[in-house]
Amino acid sequence: MKISENAPYSLSLYIHIPFCTRKCLYCDFLSFQADSMKKEKYVTALLNELSAWEQILKKSIKNPYNNNNTGLLYFNTVFIGGGTPTCLEPSQLLRIGQAVNKYTDENTEFTIEANPGTISGSHIEVFKKIGINRISLGVQSANNSELERLGRIHTYEDFYKSYQKLRKTGFDNINIDVMAGIPGQTLESYKDTLNRIAALNPQHISAYSLIVEPGTVFYKMQELGTLEAADEDTDREMYHITKELLKNYGYTRYEISNYSMQGKECIHNIAYWTGKNYLGAGLGASSYIDGIRFTSTKDFGKYLEIFSNYLPENNTLLQIQENINEDYIKLSDTDKMEEFMFLGLRMCKGVSKSTFADRFGVEMDKVYGDIINHYLQNNLLAEDTKSGRIYLTDKGLDISNYVLSDFILK
């Protein structure tokens, strides 16, 4: 039985694995090194948290839960991210996968992030066994000296071997992350990376510009004046050539930083951008369910303390909120409108006026008419009158942060 055909309540699931072999110099994600004992304790706690959420969601779905039909709860997408999920032992990933498999089927997009320096044949066997059908590889650059400057643990050759191994074992939906603005990177070396990656024909490419975040090694280097950052003009050239170069290989830009072959967009990320429900499990993971946004604690010790000794009766949403969530925000209609606009406009197809009206009971032009007209006149927004969609033009995408900030209602 396909669960997706019988489930009245579906959502996306994100699982955070906070471990890395070594933290990259630019990384501000919640990740750190850990020994095998800490990893095992975390996996045990994570499985307990998933069990707690299983009970909560069974009780909260609109239809009464039927113990003879586990299809009432369904994960439309699952994304295991980090950190580096493949830092875990294959047997640990197997246990995590088995915990969610009863609420997935062949229609579920099931993604795992993987570092080319940590994937083994045993990992790939587990990927197959638990139904993972999408792999996201963080290569960042095809230039080994650039990888070294980023603090990556792999070489391009390591990546290539991992990629070929995944292809040979049947994985036909692979994303590759590449980065522009790497210290010491030139326009030619960036173009070389794009050409070499695109020539491999992955189904999806995420092309990001380096952002130097507070708390990272790069940030400290920047403060000391020792970071060899790309100049602004070169960074803009890299940004502009990405779309045209990837277009020549058959990729379509569907979001500010994301390109895919036809029909291979990341469904999980689209759920974030379109306001769908998603559950985050694990240290520091964020969730959005029925208009409520909340984030799990980032305190590793506290997380283990709460979930290592989980008891079945400790499974109400209130108990989890009181013990583990760092914030709990019930979004107002204004908040939801803002998110609908500034998240939805990240996508190249933009936002639908009719969907806005159906969701909020008010016409988009009544709330945002002046802002939309201003950017239409300045060729930063465009409107498809046939479909009733508003979207950023190429010029608007270039300065998207500036445009999108105006959709925050004062």
TIMARVO-157441 format. One line per field, with one value per residue: y, z, x of N, C-alpha, C in turn; residue in one letter; residue number from 1. Coordinates in steps of 0.02 Angstrom, whole numbers. Each point is the difference from the previous one (the first is absolute). Layout:
N
n_yy = c(Y;...)
n_zz = c(Z;...)
n_xx = c(X;...)
ca_yy = c(Y;...)
ca_zz = c(Z;...)
ca_xx = c(X;...)
c_yy = c(Y;...)
c_zz = c(Z;...)
c_xx = c(X;...)
residu = c(A;...)
num = c(NUM;...)
This chain:
410
n_yy = c(-60;48;16;27;-56;-11;45;15;-22;45;-11;48;-41;40;-36;29;-9;16;-57;18;-26;56;52;15;36;-12;-58;22;-59;-27;-2;-60;-10;-66;-33;-63;9;62;-25;-53;39;37;-53;-25;59;2;-64;17;52;-37;-43;51;24;-64;-5;56;-17;-60;35;35;-54;26;-53;-35;-11;-37;-38;-16;65;-16;-6;10;-17;52;-19;57;31;-29;38;-40;51;48;0;-58;-15;0;44;-14;-51;-40;-38;57;12;-65;6;55;-30;-53;49;24;-58;-10;60;-41;17;-33;34;-21;65;-43;55;-11;43;4;-9;19;29;-10;-6;-54;-58;-8;63;-12;-57;38;46;-53;-27;63;-8;17;52;40;14;34;11;15;12;52;-39;8;52;-43;50;10;-65;2;55;-39;-41;-15;-58;18;-36;31;-33;16;62;2;-30;43;50;-25;-9;60;24;-35;24;41;43;21;20;35;33;51;15;60;29;62;37;-59;8;46;-8;-20;45;-9;0;52;29;-14;21;53;9;-12;38;50;-11;-6;50;31;-25;21;66;5;62;0;63;2;-13;50;-52;39;-6;13;-47;-4;3;-42;-38;10;-10;-52;1;-64;17;-41;44;-28;41;55;29;-34;13;61;-1;-29;44;46;-28;-9;44;42;-10;-1;54;10;-21;40;44;-2;65;-29;18;48;-55;-21;-52;-18;-66;-6;23;29;45;32;-53;-25;29;-23;-52;14;7;-51;-2;-56;-47;12;-60;32;-53;1;3;51;-53;31;19;-16;2;2;38;-52;44;-51;7;-56;-19;45;-12;-27;24;56;-1;-21;48;37;-16;0;32;1;22;-54;9;13;2;46;37;12;-65;-13;42;-22;-59;6;31;32;-10;37;5;27;-15;67;22;55;-37;-33;58;25;-56;3;64;8;-53;13;62;-43;-29;-23;-47;20;46;-38;44;-50;-30;60;14;-60;11;64;-15;21;47;-29;26;-24;-51;-22;27;45;-49;-40;52;17;-64;-2;61;-29;-42;0;13;-57;6;-63;41;-46;-10;67;-6;18;22;-16;57;-10;61;-21;-57;45;34;-66;2;47;-35;-60;40;25;-66;25;-15;64)
n_zz = c(0;-43;49;-49;-20;62;-4;48;32;-37;9;1;-3;44;-10;57;-35;62;-26;6;-50;-34;40;-54;-29;-45;32;-1;-32;31;7;16;23;-5;57;-8;63;-14;-55;33;49;-48;-33;59;18;-59;5;61;-25;-49;49;36;-54;-8;66;0;-56;28;55;-37;-38;-51;-33;35;39;-54;53;-37;0;-5;-51;60;16;-37;-11;-26;43;-5;44;-7;42;-6;28;16;-26;-52;50;-4;40;-51;52;17;-61;1;63;-19;-55;37;39;-58;-17;60;-7;-39;-63;-56;22;56;-2;-2;28;-14;43;-44;40;-58;54;7;-64;29;-24;65;-2;-59;27;53;-39;-35;54;18;-64;17;-30;45;-32;52;-49;53;-65;-14;-17;-64;37;4;-28;-37;-11;-8;-38;-23;6;-64;17;-57;-50;-57;2;66;-16;-49;42;49;-42;-27;62;15;-54;12;59;-51;33;-15;63;-27;57;-30;58;-28;8;-1;-17;-15;58;-40;-2;-63;-45;-25;63;10;-59;17;62;-23;-44;46;43;-41;-20;66;-19;56;35;46;-6;60;-23;53;21;12;58;20;40;46;37;-65;-20;-55;45;39;-54;-14;64;-8;-52;19;-9;-46;15;-38;-47;14;-44;23;63;-22;-29;55;34;-43;1;64;-6;-35;41;55;-26;-17;63;-8;41;39;6;58;28;43;37;-27;-29;-46;-14;-55;47;9;7;51;7;36;-37;-52;40;12;-65;4;59;-24;32;47;15;48;-9;61;18;27;-10;-55;24;-44;48;-48;-30;27;17;2;45;-13;61;6;61;-20;57;-10;-65;16;45;-45;-53;36;44;-64;25;-18;66;-8;-26;46;-45;50;17;-65;-9;57;-26;-64;-11;-43;-45;4;-65;20;-64;-4;-21;32;52;-5;-6;48;34;-13;11;56;19;-17;9;44;-12;-54;16;57;13;20;-37;-38;4;-8;-47;-26;9;-20;-49;-32;-44;-37;-50;39;8;-61;-19;47;41;-18;0;57;17;-18;24;48;-29;64;-12;-15;-42;12;-40;-41;35;-3;-27;59;-36;26;-30;-54;-16;13;-33;-40;17;1;37;-43;-53;21;21;-58;-1;42;22;-4)
n_xx = c(42;-17;41;36;-28;19;49;-43;54;32;64;45;52;29;55;20;56;18;19;64;34;-12;-6;-37;46;-46;-3;-63;-6;-51;66;24;61;-3;11;16;19;23;26;19;21;26;21;17;26;29;13;18;33;23;12;26;31;17;6;37;32;4;12;44;6;-30;19;-44;51;12;6;-52;9;64;-40;-29;61;20;63;-20;40;59;32;52;11;43;62;23;-59;42;4;-65;-1;10;18;30;22;14;18;31;25;12;20;19;27;-27;27;34;3;-9;-54;28;14;50;22;64;26;50;52;27;25;-66;-12;-27;23;16;22;27;20;15;29;20;24;14;12;63;-28;28;57;22;43;35;10;-40;52;19;18;49;33;-55;-5;65;-8;-49;53;-15;-28;-30;21;11;58;0;-19;43;42;-18;4;55;20;-26;28;55;-17;-13;38;-61;8;49;7;30;30;-3;59;-25;52;25;32;27;-66;11;-17;62;24;-42;15;62;-13;-34;47;46;-35;-16;63;-5;-39;18;-51;43;6;28;-7;40;-9;65;-27;37;-14;-29;55;13;43;-38;-48;33;11;-64;-14;42;-41;-7;-64;22;-45;-46;23;-34;39;53;-20;-14;60;25;-34;21;60;-18;-48;39;51;-38;-26;63;-1;-52;31;-54;7;-13;58;6;11;-57;31;-44;6;-36;-43;60;-48;28;-40;50;45;-34;-3;64;11;-42;31;27;-35;45;25;33;39;23;63;-30;-39;-20;-59;-48;-45;-46;45;31;46;41;49;31;15;48;-24;58;27;-33;16;62;1;-31;35;55;-39;-16;-57;-34;-11;65;-60;-16;-31;-42;5;-3;-51;-25;18;-18;-57;41;-45;-52;-9;-57;5;0;-59;21;21;-57;-30;37;-7;-64;10;36;-35;-63;19;25;-58;29;-44;29;-47;-51;-30;-22;60;28;-45;10;65;-4;-42;53;-14;47;-35;-48;41;17;-58;12;20;-50;-42;29;2;-66;-9;36;-44;-19;-64;-30;-51;-17;-32;26;57;4;60;28;51;59;17;38;-20;-62;13;29;-55;-8;55;19;-20;22;48;-23;0;44;-60;-1)
ca_yy = c(60;64;42;66;0;-10;41;67;47;-12;54;-14;-15;13;-32;32;-37;58;-20;7;-23;62;56;42;66;47;-29;24;-47;-33;-61;-6;-67;-41;-68;-50;-6;56;-11;-52;30;46;-39;-27;56;20;-50;12;60;-19;-39;47;36;-47;-2;65;11;-46;28;67;0;15;-63;-42;-46;-70;-41;-48;35;50;47;64;48;-12;48;14;4;-9;27;-9;49;11;-57;-52;-62;-59;-11;-55;-68;-23;-32;53;28;-50;5;62;-10;-46;35;42;-36;-21;57;21;-50;14;68;46;23;-15;27;3;37;-43;28;-49;-32;-44;-50;-67;-46;-19;55;-2;-56;22;48;-39;-40;41;36;65;4;63;12;68;-2;66;1;71;22;-52;21;-27;53;36;-44;3;65;-3;-47;-63;-59;-41;29;-8;-70;-36;13;-33;-71;-9;13;-57;-57;9;-11;-71;-38;15;63;41;67;24;71;19;69;36;64;55;47;-33;36;-19;-25;46;-11;-58;-62;-13;-27;-68;-41;-9;-42;-69;-28;-7;-53;-65;-7;-11;25;62;36;58;44;52;43;-3;53;-5;5;8;-62;-46;16;52;64;24;19;63;53;10;22;-53;-40;20;-5;22;69;2;-5;-70;-39;13;-34;-71;-7;9;-52;-65;-17;-12;-59;-61;-5;-35;-72;-24;14;57;31;2;37;47;-34;-71;-17;-71;-27;3;-46;-22;50;-29;7;17;72;35;-1;57;64;9;1;-65;-23;-42;-16;-7;-42;3;60;64;-4;45;-29;44;-43;34;70;8;-11;-13;-26;-42;25;-10;-25;-72;-35;4;-44;-69;-10;-5;-55;-64;-38;13;-47;5;47;69;9;54;57;48;-23;10;72;25;-29;0;53;64;51;-25;60;-10;53;36;2;44;-39;-51;36;19;-59;-21;43;3;-67;-21;37;-30;-44;38;5;50;-15;3;46;-37;-38;49;17;-59;-15;53;33;69;3;19;71;43;1;15;32;55;-28;-38;47;35;-43;-12;59;2;-62;-46;-51;-6;-35;-42;13;-60;-44;39;-8;54;-31;44;-2;-13;58;-5;-54;25;37;-29;17;68;-1;-40;33;45;-36;-3;52;42)
ca_zz = c(0;0;55;-26;-29;53;59;2;32;-20;14;-14;60;-2;56;3;26;12;4;-57;11;15;-19;-53;25;-15;22;61;18;64;-12;40;2;56;-2;-15;55;-4;-58;16;47;-38;-42;46;18;-60;-11;52;-18;-55;30;34;-50;-31;42;-3;-65;-5;37;-23;-67;2;5;55;-21;-4;11;-53;-63;13;-55;16;5;-57;-14;-71;-11;58;-16;54;-13;54;15;-50;20;-13;56;40;-25;-41;43;34;-51;-12;54;-11;-58;17;44;-40;-59;4;-21;-67;-53;-59;-23;44;-18;59;-14;51;-16;8;-15;-41;36;53;-26;-11;-34;48;2;-60;10;46;-37;-40;44;34;-49;-21;-73;-21;36;-8;11;7;-26;5;-52;-34;8;64;43;27;51;59;32;34;55;-16;14;-60;-62;-55;-20;47;-20;-64;14;35;-49;-46;38;9;-65;-18;43;-19;22;-59;20;40;2;16;22;-20;35;-32;48;44;2;-51;-60;-56;-43;-41;39;15;-62;-8;46;-27;-60;18;37;-45;-49;31;-6;59;-12;36;22;43;-9;51;13;69;47;59;57;67;37;-40;-7;-52;28;38;-48;-30;49;4;-66;-31;-45;-69;-27;-69;-3;-13;-71;-20;29;-40;-64;13;9;-64;-50;22;-35;-71;-9;16;-51;-58;16;9;67;7;66;26;63;-3;-2;-17;-71;-6;-61;3;46;53;53;67;28;71;7;-23;57;43;-33;-13;61;19;66;5;67;7;57;13;32;-35;-60;-1;-24;-13;-3;10;18;59;-15;61;-11;55;34;-30;55;-11;63;18;-46;22;66;-8;-42;12;47;-21;21;-47;20;-8;-73;-21;-30;52;37;-41;-5;63;17;-50;-50;19;-15;-20;-27;-37;-50;-14;-71;-30;-6;-53;-63;-13;-19;-65;-52;-7;-14;-65;-53;-13;-57;-63;-23;42;44;-32;31;20;60;54;18;30;64;50;-3;-22;-63;8;-18;54;52;-26;-65;-11;-5;-64;-56;0;-29;-70;-38;-1;-33;48;2;-60;13;-53;10;-16;58;60;43;5;7;-8;-64;8;35;70;33;15;63;32;72;4;-19;45;66;-1;11;73;15;57)
ca_xx = c(-42;35;-25;-16;-67;-50;16;-31;46;69;46;70;39;72;36;66;57;45;70;45;68;35;-44;28;18;-54;-63;-32;-53;8;37;61;30;-23;25;-51;-47;-46;-43;-49;-48;-42;-46;-51;-44;-37;-53;-50;-38;-44;-55;-44;-37;-46;-60;-33;-32;-56;-56;-18;-30;-71;-38;23;53;-21;60;7;17;52;1;-30;54;43;52;5;73;44;66;49;52;48;42;14;-34;41;47;-28;10;-57;-51;-38;-44;-51;-50;-37;-43;-54;-48;-45;-25;-70;-40;21;-9;41;-12;36;67;40;67;51;61;58;65;37;54;-25;-46;28;-46;-52;-48;-43;-45;-52;-42;-47;-43;-50;-41;26;-1;31;62;26;73;30;68;17;47;38;70;22;28;-57;-29;44;-11;-65;4;-35;42;3;25;-47;4;-42;-69;-14;-7;-64;-54;-4;-24;-72;-32;3;-46;-69;-28;-13;-21;56;14;68;9;61;5;35;29;49;63;48;-34;-4;-58;14;-3;-70;-30;26;-39;-67;4;17;-57;-57;15;-17;-73;-43;-68;-12;60;-11;58;-5;57;26;-19;43;-45;32;13;39;71;5;-20;58;52;-22;13;73;23;40;-43;8;-68;-9;-25;-73;-13;10;-55;-60;8;-13;-72;-34;15;-25;-63;10;43;-39;-53;29;1;-68;-27;-45;0;-68;4;57;65;-9;-9;-15;-28;-73;-32;45;5;0;-68;6;12;-60;-47;18;-13;-72;-39;-26;19;59;23;72;19;71;28;-7;-42;-58;-63;-56;-59;-64;8;43;71;39;68;26;59;66;42;7;-11;-71;-36;10;-32;-72;-23;33;-41;-69;-53;-56;-52;24;-5;-44;35;15;58;60;12;26;64;53;-2;29;-50;-66;-32;-61;1;-61;-15;49;62;-9;1;69;38;-26;30;73;25;-25;33;66;-8;-4;-69;-32;-57;-65;-49;-60;17;3;-69;-32;31;-6;-65;8;38;71;9;-25;52;67;-7;47;68;4;-1;65;52;-18;22;73;23;28;-51;-41;-63;-29;-71;-38;1;-9;59;49;66;58;35;71;26;-23;37;68;-1;-60;-5;-26;-71;-40;-6;-56;-62;-11;-48;22)
c_yy = c(62;45;67;5;-4;47;68;52;-17;62;-21;-11;17;-30;29;-46;51;-15;11;-29;59;57;43;72;52;-19;30;-44;-32;-68;1;-71;-37;-70;-49;-6;56;-9;-52;26;46;-38;-29;54;22;-48;7;62;-15;-40;45;38;-44;-1;66;9;-47;31;65;1;5;-63;-41;-51;-72;-44;-52;31;54;52;68;55;-16;55;6;6;-14;26;-9;45;11;66;-45;-65;-63;-6;-57;-67;-20;-31;52;34;-48;5;64;-8;-45;33;42;-38;-20;57;30;-54;20;70;53;19;-6;18;-9;41;-46;38;-51;-36;-50;-55;-66;-41;-22;54;-4;-58;19;50;-37;-34;41;46;70;1;65;13;72;-1;71;1;71;24;-61;13;-20;53;41;-42;3;66;2;-45;-64;-59;-43;37;-8;-73;-44;7;-41;-76;-15;7;-60;-63;3;-12;-74;-42;23;65;48;69;28;76;10;73;28;70;50;47;-31;42;-26;-25;54;-16;-63;-65;-17;-29;-72;-48;-13;-47;-73;-34;-13;-55;-69;-14;-18;31;70;30;59;43;60;44;-7;60;-10;15;9;-68;-51;21;54;69;30;22;66;59;17;24;-52;-44;28;-7;23;71;-2;-8;-72;-44;10;-34;-74;-13;1;-55;-67;-21;-18;-63;-64;-10;-39;-75;-28;12;63;26;3;36;41;-36;-71;-10;-75;-19;0;-54;-23;55;-35;13;22;75;41;1;57;66;13;-8;-66;-19;-42;-8;-6;-41;3;67;62;1;44;-36;55;-44;41;71;13;-18;-10;-34;-40;31;-14;-27;-76;-39;-1;-47;-73;-15;-12;-65;-66;-44;11;-55;11;51;73;20;54;57;50;-21;9;74;27;-23;13;58;65;58;-33;61;-20;58;32;-3;44;-36;-49;33;19;-60;-26;39;-7;-69;-22;35;-21;-45;41;6;47;-26;11;47;-38;-42;45;15;-58;-12;52;38;73;0;24;75;47;7;28;39;54;-26;-36;48;37;-43;-22;57;4;-64;-47;-57;-2;-39;-40;5;-62;-46;37;-6;62;-32;52;-7;-18;57;-1;-54;22;36;-24;19;69;0;-35;33;47;-35;-16;58;37;5)
c_zz = c(0;54;-27;-29;53;60;-3;29;-21;15;-20;66;-13;62;0;33;10;-3;-66;18;18;-25;-52;25;-10;34;65;20;68;-11;39;-5;62;-7;-10;55;-2;-58;15;49;-37;-42;43;20;-59;-14;50;-16;-58;24;34;-51;-36;39;-2;-64;-10;34;-30;-70;4;6;60;-25;4;5;-55;-67;14;-55;15;10;-55;-7;-75;-22;65;-22;62;-16;60;-6;-60;22;-11;47;45;-31;-43;42;36;-48;-16;52;-8;-57;15;44;-40;-58;4;-19;-66;-50;-60;-29;43;-31;64;-15;59;-25;13;-19;-39;37;52;-25;-12;-39;46;9;-58;4;45;-34;-39;45;31;-48;-17;-76;-27;44;-12;20;4;-25;6;-56;-32;5;69;46;31;55;64;37;38;62;-13;10;-61;-57;-54;-22;46;-19;-63;11;34;-49;-46;35;11;-66;-18;42;-9;23;-59;17;49;-6;17;19;-26;31;-41;55;50;1;-51;-65;-53;-40;-42;39;19;-61;-12;46;-28;-60;18;36;-48;-51;28;-2;65;-13;29;20;42;-3;46;-1;72;39;63;61;65;33;-39;-1;-52;27;41;-46;-34;46;4;-66;-37;-48;-71;-37;-73;-1;-24;-74;-25;26;-41;-68;7;5;-68;-50;18;-40;-73;-13;12;-49;-61;11;13;67;-2;71;25;67;-2;-10;-25;-73;-5;-71;8;46;58;52;68;32;73;9;-24;55;48;-30;-12;62;19;70;-3;73;-1;62;8;28;-43;-59;7;-30;-14;-10;17;27;60;-19;65;-18;60;31;-40;51;-4;64;20;-44;21;65;-8;-36;10;46;-14;25;-46;19;-9;-74;-21;-27;53;38;-39;-4;64;14;-51;-49;26;-16;-24;-23;-39;-49;-7;-75;-37;-11;-59;-69;-20;-25;-68;-56;-3;-6;-70;-58;-10;-62;-63;-26;45;40;-37;37;25;63;61;25;35;71;53;-3;-19;-64;13;-13;56;55;-27;-66;-14;-10;-67;-59;-5;-34;-71;-44;-8;-30;47;14;-68;18;-61;9;-14;61;66;49;-5;11;-10;-71;12;38;74;38;20;67;43;73;9;-14;52;68;3;11;74;19;63;52)
c_xx = c(44;-30;-25;-70;-55;10;-33;47;71;41;71;37;73;32;71;51;56;75;37;68;45;-44;35;8;-55;-66;-26;-59;15;34;66;26;-26;28;-58;-52;-53;-48;-54;-53;-48;-51;-55;-50;-43;-57;-56;-41;-48;-60;-50;-43;-50;-66;-39;-39;-59;-62;-26;-29;-75;-43;25;51;-26;61;10;19;51;4;-29;52;50;52;8;73;36;69;44;59;45;36;12;-33;42;59;-24;18;-60;-55;-42;-48;-57;-55;-42;-49;-59;-52;-49;-32;-73;-47;24;-20;42;-11;36;67;43;73;46;59;59;63;40;56;-23;-46;36;-50;-56;-52;-49;-49;-58;-46;-54;-52;-56;-38;24;4;28;61;22;74;28;71;30;46;33;75;25;29;-56;-34;42;-10;-66;2;-37;47;11;34;-54;-1;-41;-74;-17;-10;-67;-58;-9;-26;-75;-37;-3;-47;-72;-30;-5;-29;51;6;74;2;65;-2;39;27;47;64;50;-30;-1;-63;11;-3;-72;-36;23;-39;-70;0;12;-58;-59;10;-14;-75;-36;-68;-11;66;-21;64;-7;62;20;-26;41;-43;38;9;40;73;10;-17;58;55;-18;13;74;29;41;-41;5;-67;-2;-27;-73;-16;6;-57;-64;5;-13;-75;-36;13;-31;-62;13;42;-40;-57;24;4;-69;-31;-43;5;-72;-4;65;67;-4;-20;-13;-16;-76;-28;42;13;-2;-68;3;10;-59;-53;15;-22;-73;-43;-32;24;64;21;76;16;76;21;-8;-46;-62;-60;-50;-62;-62;7;43;72;38;65;23;62;64;50;3;-14;-73;-41;6;-36;-75;-20;37;-42;-74;-47;-61;-53;20;-3;-50;41;20;63;65;16;32;71;55;-1;28;-46;-64;-40;-62;-6;-68;-14;49;67;-4;0;71;41;-23;35;75;31;-22;35;73;-3;-12;-71;-41;-59;-65;-48;-62;14;3;-71;-35;27;-15;-66;3;42;71;10;-24;53;66;-2;51;71;8;3;67;53;-16;25;75;31;37;-49;-35;-63;-20;-76;-43;-5;-12;58;45;68;55;27;73;34;-19;36;70;2;-60;-6;-30;-75;-42;-10;-60;-67;-10;-45;20;-56)
residu = c(M;K;I;S;E;N;A;P;Y;S;L;S;L;Y;I;H;I;P;F;C;T;R;K;C;L;Y;C;D;F;L;S;F;Q;A;D;S;M;K;K;E;K;Y;V;T;A;L;L;N;E;L;S;A;W;E;Q;I;L;K;K;S;I;K;N;P;Y;N;N;N;N;T;G;L;L;Y;F;N;T;V;F;I;G;G;G;T;P;T;C;L;E;P;S;Q;L;L;R;I;G;Q;A;V;N;K;Y;T;D;E;N;T;E;F;T;I;E;A;N;P;G;T;I;S;G;S;H;I;E;V;F;K;K;I;G;I;N;R;I;S;L;G;V;Q;S;A;N;N;S;E;L;E;R;L;G;R;I;H;T;Y;E;D;F;Y;K;S;Y;Q;K;L;R;K;T;G;F;D;N;I;N;I;D;V;M;A;G;I;P;G;Q;T;L;E;S;Y;K;D;T;L;N;R;I;A;A;L;N;P;Q;H;I;S;A;Y;S;L;I;V;E;P;G;T;V;F;Y;K;M;Q;E;L;G;T;L;E;A;A;D;E;D;T;D;R;E;M;Y;H;I;T;K;E;L;L;K;N;Y;G;Y;T;R;Y;E;I;S;N;Y;S;M;Q;G;K;E;C;I;H;N;I;A;Y;W;T;G;K;N;Y;L;G;A;G;L;G;A;S;S;Y;I;D;G;I;R;F;T;S;T;K;D;F;G;K;Y;L;E;I;F;S;N;Y;L;P;E;N;N;T;L;L;Q;I;Q;E;N;I;N;E;D;Y;I;K;L;S;D;T;D;K;M;E;E;F;M;F;L;G;L;R;M;C;K;G;V;S;K;S;T;F;A;D;R;F;G;V;E;M;D;K;V;Y;G;D;I;I;N;H;Y;L;Q;N;N;L;L;A;E;D;T;K;S;G;R;I;Y;L;T;D;K;G;L;D;I;S;N;Y;V;L;S;D;F;I;L;K)
num = c(1;2;3;4;5;6;7;8;9;10;11;12;13;14;15;16;17;18;19;20;21;22;23;24;25;26;27;28;29;30;31;32;33;34;35;36;37;38;39;40;41;42;43;44;45;46;47;48;49;50;51;52;53;54;55;56;57;58;59;60;61;62;63;64;65;66;67;68;69;70;71;72;73;74;75;76;77;78;79;80;81;82;83;84;85;86;87;88;89;90;91;92;93;94;95;96;97;98;99;100;101;102;103;104;105;106;107;108;109;110;111;112;113;114;115;116;117;118;119;120;121;122;123;124;125;126;127;128;129;130;131;132;133;134;135;136;137;138;139;140;141;142;143;144;145;146;147;148;149;150;151;152;153;154;155;156;157;158;159;160;161;162;163;164;165;166;167;168;169;170;171;172;173;174;175;176;177;178;179;180;181;182;183;184;185;186;187;188;189;190;191;192;193;194;195;196;197;198;199;200;201;202;203;204;205;206;207;208;209;210;211;212;213;214;215;216;217;218;219;220;221;222;223;224;225;226;227;228;229;230;231;232;233;234;235;236;237;238;239;240;241;242;243;244;245;246;247;248;249;250;251;252;253;254;255;256;257;258;259;260;261;262;263;264;265;266;267;268;269;270;271;272;273;274;275;276;277;278;279;280;281;282;283;284;285;286;287;288;289;290;291;292;293;294;295;296;297;298;299;300;301;302;303;304;305;306;307;308;309;310;311;312;313;314;315;316;317;318;319;320;321;322;323;324;325;326;327;328;329;330;331;332;333;334;335;336;337;338;339;340;341;342;343;344;345;346;347;348;349;350;351;352;353;354;355;356;357;358;359;360;361;362;363;364;365;366;367;368;369;370;371;372;373;374;375;376;377;378;379;380;381;382;383;384;385;386;387;388;389;390;391;392;393;394;395;396;397;398;399;400;401;402;403;404;405;406;407;408;409;410)
